[in-house]
């Protein structure tokens, strides 16, 4: 079973950072992009992309944690952080190949996207003004990429 995660369409993302502000307001009660669980990243001068936890199968961050502070929900794949066990060592941060784990500067504990578990849908997806964010599995993302490649090939042939 593969888990859904937030996917950003770089063709739609304008880098407004509203996803970061909505996330920090929802999770931390203040508008502070440093406390957001989603990151807006500039890849090229004109390409923006938002990155959050991928809810990896057999998540490397969970395996890397020496204090067993991280656990993964088997049903939806989100990673839970036990704040009492987390000492902010950062091993999970190093293990994440997507750079999706936040070390909260105030609490010195890690945090990551839990798909807004307290809400019906991730708030960043709801409030993205360009609808650049959505939920998808890795297979859905790969299928969309394959369709786009085929469409481009067909355009070149015609």
C-alpha positions as CSV (number, residue, x, y, z in Angstrom):
1,X,0.0,0.0,0.0
2,X,1.4,3.4,-0.9
3,X,0.6,6.5,1.0
4,X,-0.5,9.8,-0.3
5,X,1.5,13.0,0.2
6,X,1.3,16.6,-0.9
7,X,2.5,17.1,-4.5
8,X,3.3,20.5,-6.0
9,X,2.9,21.2,-9.7
10,X,5.8,23.5,-10.6
11,X,4.0,24.8,-13.6
12,X,1.3,26.3,-11.3
13,X,3.3,27.3,-8.2
14,X,4.1,31.0,-8.1
15,X,6.2,30.9,-4.9
16,X,3.8,33.0,-2.9
17,X,4.5,31.0,0.3
18,X,0.9,31.0,1.3
19,X,1.2,27.3,1.9
20,X,4.0,28.0,4.5
21,X,1.9,30.7,6.2
22,X,-1.2,28.6,6.3
23,X,0.7,25.6,7.7
24,X,2.4,27.5,10.5
25,X,-0.9,29.2,11.4
26,X,-2.7,25.9,11.5
27,X,0.0,23.9,13.3
28,X,1.7,26.6,15.4
29,X,-0.9,29.3,15.8
30,X,1.3,32.0,14.2
31,X,2.4,33.1,10.7
32,X,6.0,32.1,10.7
33,X,7.5,30.4,7.7
34,X,10.4,29.0,9.8
35,X,7.8,26.9,11.7
36,X,6.0,25.6,8.6
37,X,6.0,21.9,7.7
38,X,6.0,22.6,4.0
39,X,8.8,24.5,2.3
40,X,8.8,26.6,-0.8
41,X,12.0,26.0,-2.7
42,X,13.3,27.8,-5.8
43,X,14.8,25.3,-8.2
44,X,15.7,27.7,-11.0
45,X,15.2,31.4,-11.3
46,X,11.6,30.9,-12.5
47,X,10.7,27.5,-11.0
48,X,9.2,27.2,-7.6
49,X,8.2,24.0,-5.8
50,X,6.7,23.2,-2.4
51,X,8.2,20.3,-0.5
52,X,6.7,18.4,2.4
53,X,6.9,14.9,4.0
54,X,6.5,12.1,1.4
55,X,5.2,9.6,3.9
56,X,7.7,7.1,2.5
57,X,7.1,3.4,2.7
58,X,9.6,2.1,5.4
59,X,10.4,5.7,6.2
60,X,14.2,6.3,6.6
61,X,13.6,9.0,9.2
62,X,11.8,6.5,11.5
63,X,14.6,4.0,11.1
64,X,17.3,6.6,11.8
65,X,15.8,7.9,15.0
66,X,17.9,6.6,17.9
67,X,15.3,7.4,20.5
68,X,12.3,5.8,18.8
69,X,10.6,9.2,18.8
70,X,9.1,8.7,15.3
71,X,6.5,6.2,14.3
72,X,4.5,5.8,11.1
73,X,0.8,5.3,11.0
74,X,0.2,2.2,8.9
75,X,-3.2,3.3,7.6
76,X,-2.2,6.7,6.0
77,X,1.6,6.7,6.4
78,X,2.0,9.9,8.3
79,X,4.9,10.2,10.7
80,X,4.1,10.9,14.3
81,X,6.7,12.6,16.6
82,X,6.7,11.7,20.3
83,X,7.8,15.1,21.7
84,X,8.7,13.5,25.1
85,X,11.3,11.2,23.3
86,X,12.6,13.6,20.7
87,X,15.7,15.4,21.7
88,X,16.3,17.3,18.4
89,X,19.4,15.3,17.5
90,X,18.6,15.7,13.8
91,X,19.3,12.1,12.7
92,X,15.9,12.0,11.0
93,X,16.6,15.3,9.3
94,X,19.8,13.8,7.8
95,X,18.0,10.6,6.8
96,X,15.2,12.4,4.8
97,X,16.3,12.7,1.2
98,X,13.6,15.2,0.5
99,X,14.6,17.8,3.1
100,X,11.0,17.7,4.5
101,X,11.7,17.6,8.2
102,X,11.6,20.7,10.3
103,X,13.6,21.3,13.5
104,X,11.4,23.8,15.3
105,X,13.6,26.6,16.4
106,X,11.5,27.3,19.5
107,X,10.9,23.7,20.9
108,X,14.1,22.2,19.5
109,X,12.0,19.2,18.4
110,X,11.4,17.8,15.0
111,X,8.1,18.3,13.1
112,X,6.8,17.2,9.8
113,X,3.7,17.3,7.7
114,X,0.9,15.1,9.1
115,X,-1.5,16.0,6.3
116,X,-3.3,18.3,8.9
117,X,-4.6,15.2,10.8
118,X,-6.9,17.5,12.8
119,X,-8.7,18.6,9.7
120,X,-10.4,16.9,6.8
121,X,-7.8,17.9,4.3
122,X,-4.4,19.6,4.3
123,X,-5.0,23.3,4.7
124,X,-2.2,24.2,2.3
125,X,-4.0,22.2,-0.5
126,X,-7.3,24.0,0.3
127,X,-5.8,27.5,0.4
128,X,-3.3,27.4,-2.5
129,X,-4.4,30.2,-4.7
130,X,-3.2,28.6,-7.9
131,X,-4.3,25.0,-7.0
132,X,-0.7,23.9,-7.4
133,X,-0.9,21.5,-4.4
134,X,-2.7,18.2,-4.4
135,X,-2.6,14.8,-2.7
136,X,-1.3,11.8,-4.6
137,X,0.5,8.5,-4.3
138,X,3.9,8.0,-5.9
139,X,2.2,5.8,-8.5
140,X,-0.3,8.6,-9.4
141,X,2.6,11.1,-9.8
142,X,4.5,8.6,-12.1
143,X,1.3,8.0,-14.1
144,X,0.8,11.7,-14.6
145,X,4.4,12.1,-15.7
146,X,4.1,9.3,-18.2
147,X,0.9,10.9,-19.7
148,X,2.7,14.2,-20.0
149,X,5.6,12.6,-21.8
150,X,3.3,10.8,-24.2
151,X,1.3,14.0,-24.9
152,X,4.6,15.9,-25.7
153,X,5.8,13.1,-28.0
154,X,2.4,13.1,-29.9
155,X,2.6,16.9,-30.3
156,X,6.1,16.6,-31.8
157,X,4.9,13.9,-34.2
158,X,2.0,16.0,-35.4
